[in-house]
């Protein structure tokens, strides 16, 4: 993961079927108990809510929450 990234407690980051782990950008915030799996990218300045299950890319500056995670906010909107 990139510099300035904050990862809260009990977060799981790992492989899913593809044997590729996620790539996490800079200044990303990952809330407690979030799960991020697979060959996906989490963009710079993204936010992942607590308890979210992220299985798809989260673009730069976006906020993702829920199970499965969905984008609820884009930076600048």
Order of alpha helices (4+ residues) and beta strands (2+ residues): beta-beta-beta-beta-beta-beta-beta-beta-beta-beta
